[in-house]
Amino acid sequence: MNIKVRLTIMNFLEFAVWGAYLTCMNNYLANAGFGSIIGWFYSIQGVVSIFMPGIMGIVADRWIQAQRLLSLCHLVAGAFMAGAGFYGMSDNCDISVLFTLYAISVAFYMPTLALSNSVAFNALTKAGLDTVKDFPPIRIFGTIGFICTMWLVDICGYQSTSQQFIVSGALSLILAVYALTLPASPVKAACATSGNSETIVQKLGLDAIQLFKKKEMAIFFIFSMFLGVSLQITNGYANTYISSFKDIAEYADTFGAQHANILISISQISETCCILLIPFFLKRFGIKSVMMIAMGAWVLRFGLFGTGNPGTGVWMFVLSCIVYGVAFDFFNISGALFVDKTTDSNIRSSAQGLFMIMTNGLGATIGTLSAQAVVNNYVFYQPESLQLEGWRTCWFIFAGYALLVLVMFAIIFHPKKIN
């Protein structure tokens, strides 16, 4: 089979695993009576992203071939995720046990996002192909896989049940087997002499911390964390919010209220399309303007959720999902390109890792736990009659936060022009 097709299947499965639960897990937790701790389930992804990808990266570099480690991680992640799904179906489900099963699964899944890239880059290079040209079309099928399982879980009626975890676990186990058929990735030989030995900081990929000594980069990474706060908020609460309209007679039978996951999938479709706009915008407007556009899109993303509804206002939900592509891609991908262009080659990989830690690690963790406090106060701790207004208040608070970050960024960040 053509190597591009084989890697396309890998990417499809890699993100299909995530798409099965990421946007609708909150719906299940809320319906199971665990709405007040939704943030903990999403924040654990950020917590493990701080250290697990780095640890598994070292293992893949030195001891276990990346495709085999990818298989092992998916084997563990799939087993514990399926376990969480079956356990969640029991009548006396203990939230501490459910969370433990889920957390172990996530801890082994998150490193596979980087490992799958390593496997793909190695396979393309061995085949004599251009990774810059040939990888993006392969990666797009990851987003397609994510969308497909969002739709599958929605259509099968699993949005509000733990069966979504079983779907995810099954796909992860399939990928665990499939990964063993992929081309072997090299491992580095251990250093033979103390003269070539690396420091602990280098082994852990923390070389890039020295970038905080540069004012421009320190400001960039701090704002990356501030904006990273927004990344998981809609993943954590959008489905629960839109699905709550089913309890209002006026909206009970609307498509959006009945199929929130399919509606939200417009966000992933937009994300796929917006990637193509980045080169033009970066060349025309520069990194600061592009990132300000992303921050403005987050303001719209949250604000439109606060003003829309699944009935006559469904266009606001749709528009919110469309601008998500700009909000996510213009920040994440443009930020990664900025890091690539402004760091030395010997710490470039570490710098990208630091960018991920600040955004998907620290930022996303702080964001989901902060959002949990806001939503609990205005929604889950309120009488049912006040919850809709509470939801809207929450979205406006999130929009206000994104606007504040935008204004501060515009005033403080002044990058040098890069080619």
N, C-alpha and C positions, 0 to 999 in steps of 0.2 A: 504494500500500500504506500502511496506517495507520502513523504514525510510531512508535508504541509497538512494533508488530510488527517494524519495521525495526531499531529499537534492541535489541530482544530477540534478534534474529538476530546482531547485532554482539556483544552480550555473551556469547551462547552460544559463538560462535567464539573470542572473545578468551580465554576460560578453557579451552575445549577444547584449544587449543594447548598450554597449560601442563599440563593433566591427562594428556596423552599420555605424559609422561616424568617428571614431578616426583616421583611416589611409587615409581616402579619403575626409574629410571635406576640406582639403587644396585645393583639385582639384576643388571642387565647388566654393570656395571663389575666387580662381584665375580666373576661367571662368566667375564669376559674376562681375569681375572688382575690387575685394577687396584683391588682392594678397599682397599688401603692408602691410596689417594688419593681416595676417595669424597668426603671433606670438601672438597677443593679445588673439585670440580665444583659443590657446593652453596654454598660460601662465595663464589664469584665472583658469585652473584646479589646477595649483600649488598654486595660491593665496588662493583659498577656502580650499585647503588641509592643509593649515597652521592652520586653526581654526575650520572649520565646523565638521570634524570627532571628534575632542575633545568635542565640544559642544554637538553633538548628542550622543556621548558615555556617557556623564554625564546624559543626559535625559533618555537614555535607562537603565542606572544603577539605577536611582532613581525614575523615575516617569512613564515611558511608557515601556511596555514589548517590547523587541527588535524586535520581529516579527511584532508587530503592528507599531512600528516606521519605520521599513523597508518598510512596506506597505505604510505608509503616505509619506515617502520620495520619493518613486517611483511614487506615485500618482501625487505629485507636479512636480517632474522631468519630468515625461512622458507628463503631460499636457503642460508644457512650451516648451519642446522639439518639440512636435507635432505642437504647435503654431508657433515655429520658422520655422518649415518645410513649413507650409501652408503660412506663411507670406513671406518666401523667394521666393515663386512662383509668387508673385505679380509683376506687371510691374514696380511699383515705390517703390521698396524695399529700406527702409532707414536703413543703416548699423547700426546706433545707436540703433534702435528698435530691429533689428535682434540680435545684440550682447547682449542686455539686456535680451531678452527672453532666449537666449542660456545660458547666465551666471547664471540666476536664476535656470535653469534646472541643470546645472553642480554643482551648490552649494548644491543642494539636492541629486544629484547622488553620488558624491564622498564619503560621509559618509556611503553609503550603501555597499561599499567594505568591510569596517570593520564590519558593522552590520550583513551582511550575514555570515561572519565568526563566529560572536557571536552566531547567531541563530543555525548554524551548530554544533558548539562545544557543546552548551547546549543540543541540541537534541540527539547527539551521547552519551553524558555523561548520560542523563536520560535513554537512551536505554541500558546502561551498556556496551557500545562499547569503544574501544581504539581510542582516537582522533588521536594519532600519527600514528597509523596503518591504520585507516579507512578513515581519512579525505583526504589525498593526492589523492587517486583514484577518490574521489568525486570532488575535486578541478580541476583535469585535464579536466573535462567536462566543466568547465568554459572557458578554453582556446579553447576547441572544439566549444563551442557556439560562441566565438569571431570569430573564423575562418569561421564558417558557415554563419554568417551575412556579413562578408567581401565578401564572394563569392556571397551571395544573392544580395547584393547591386551592385556588379560588373556585374553579369549576367543580372540583371534587367535594367542595364543602368543608375543607379542612382549615379554613382561616381561623376558626374559633376553637379548634381542637388540637390536642398534642400529636395528632397523626401527621402534622406537618414535619415534626421532628423525625418520624419514621421514614418519610419520603426522603428527607435530607440524609439520614443515616444510610439508607439503602443505596443512594447515589454515591455516597462517599466510599462505601464498600466496593461498589463496582469500579470506581476509579482506582482504588487500592490494588485491585487485580490488574487493571489495564495499564497502570503506571509501570509494572514490571516488564511490559513488552516494549517500552520506549528505549531509544538509544542510550547506551551507558554514558554517564558523565564522569569526567576525571576527578580524582582527589589529589591533593597536594601531598608530596612526601614530607615527613616530619623533618624539621631542621636538625642537621647532624652536629652542628657546632654551636657553642654559646655565642660565637660572634654573629651568627645569623638569627639568633633567637629574638622573638618579638616580646614586647612588653605586654602586660595584662591589658592595658588600655587598647593596644593595637589588636590583640586577639579578640577583644569584645567589640571591635569596630567603633570605638569611641574617640578616635583620633580627631574627628570633626569638632569636638567640644572647643578646641582652640579657636574656632571661628567666632565664638562669642567675644573674643578680644577685639574683633573688628566691629566698630559701631554700626555700620550699615547692615552687616550680617546678623548681629545681635538683635537689632530692631526687627529685621525680617523674620527671624525665627520666633521672636516673642509674638509678633502679630500672626504668624502661622498658627501658634497655639490658640490665640484669641479667636481666630476664624475657625479653627478646628473644633471649637466649642459647638458650632452650628451643625457639624457634619452628620451626627446621628440623631438629631432631635426629631426630624420627620420620620426617619426609619422607626424610631421608638414609639411615636404617638400618632402618626397620621392615620393609620388604619383604624385604630381604636376610635379616634375622633370622627372620621367619616362614617364608620359603621354605627356610631351612636345615633345617627339620624334615623335609623330604623325604628327607634322608639317614639318618633314623632309622626303622627298620622299623615301629615302633609308630605313627608318624604319617604315613608316606609317602603313604598313600592318602586322607588326610583332606582335606576341602574347603579348609580354610584354608591348608594347606601347598601345595596345588595351585593355589589361586587367591587368593594373598595380596592382590592389588590390589583384588579385589572385596570382600574382608573389610575392607581398610583404607578403602574408599569409605564405610563406615558413618560414618567421621569427618566426611566432607563433608556427608553427609545430616544428621548431628547439628548441624553448623555452621549449616546452613540453618534448622533449627528453633529453635535457641537464640537467634537474633537477635531473635525475637519476645518472649523473656523479659526482655530488657534493660531496657525502660522500667519494668516492674513492679519489678524488683530495685533499680534505681537510685532510684526514688521511695521504696521501702520501707526500703532499707538504707543508701543513700549510696555515694559513689564508693569510699571506702576499703574498706568491707566487700565490695563487688562485686569489686574487684580482688584482695582476699584470697581470695575464693571461686575466682577464676581461678587464683591461685597454688596453692591447695589441689588444684584439678583437675589441674594439671600434675604434682603429686606422685602423684596416683592414676594419671594417664596412664602415667607411667614405671613406677611400682611394679607395676601390673597386667600390663604387658608382661613384667616380670621374673619374675612368678609364674605366668603363663598358659602354655598350649600349645594346639596346634590340635585336640587330642583332647578328653578330659574337661575340660580347662581352657580350652576355647575361649570360654566365657562371660566369662572374664577379659579376653581380647582384645576381645570385643564391648563389654564395659563400658568398657574403655580408650578405644575408639573413640567411644563415646557421650559420655564426659566430655570428650573433645577439643573438642566444640562449646562447652562452658562455658569450657574453658581458653583457647581461641582468641578467641571472641567477647567474653566478659566482659572480657578484657584489651584487645584491639585496639579494639573499638568504644566501650567505656566510656571507655577512655583518650582516644580521639579526642574524645568528647563533653566530657570534663573539660577538655581543651585549649581546645575551642571556647568553653566557658563562663567560662574564667578568663583569657582573653587579649583584648587590645584588637582591635577590628575591623580596624585598619590593618595588623596583623601576624598576623592569624588564619591566613591561608593559609601564611605562612612557618612559623608555629608547628606547623601540621599536618605540614609538610615536615620540620621538625626532629624531631617525634615519629617519623616514618617512618624517618629516618636513624638515630635511636638504637635503634629496634627492628629493623627489617628490614635496616638497613645495618650499623652497628657491632655490635649485639647478635647478629644472626644469623650474621655473619661470625665473630666470636669463638666463638660456640657451635658452629658446624659444625667449625671447625678444632680446638677443644678436644675435641669428641666424637670426631673422627678420631683424636686422640692416645690417648684412652681405649680406643676400640674396637680400634685397632691393637695396643695393649699386651695387652689381655685376650682378643682374638679372633684377628686375622689373623697375629699373631706367635707364636701358640700351636699346638701339635699339634692335629690335627682332633678327637681324642678329648676335648680340654679346651675346645673352642670353645663348646659350649652353656652350660656353667657360666660361661664368660667373658662371653657375651652377657648372662646374668642379672646378673652382677656390674656390668656397664656400666649396665643399666637402673636398678639400685639406686643407683649413684653419681649418675645423673642425677636420680633422685627425691630423693636426699639434698640435692643442690644446690638444687632447687626448694623444698624444705622450709626450707633455710637462708635463702633469699631471702624466703620468706613470713614467717618469724620476725623478720628484720631490718626488713622493711617495716612489720610491725605495731608495732614498737617506735619506729621513726624517723619514719614519715610521719604527719603530723597536719594534714590539709587543712582549710581553712575551709569551712563549709557553703555550698553553692551551690544556687541555685534551679533 
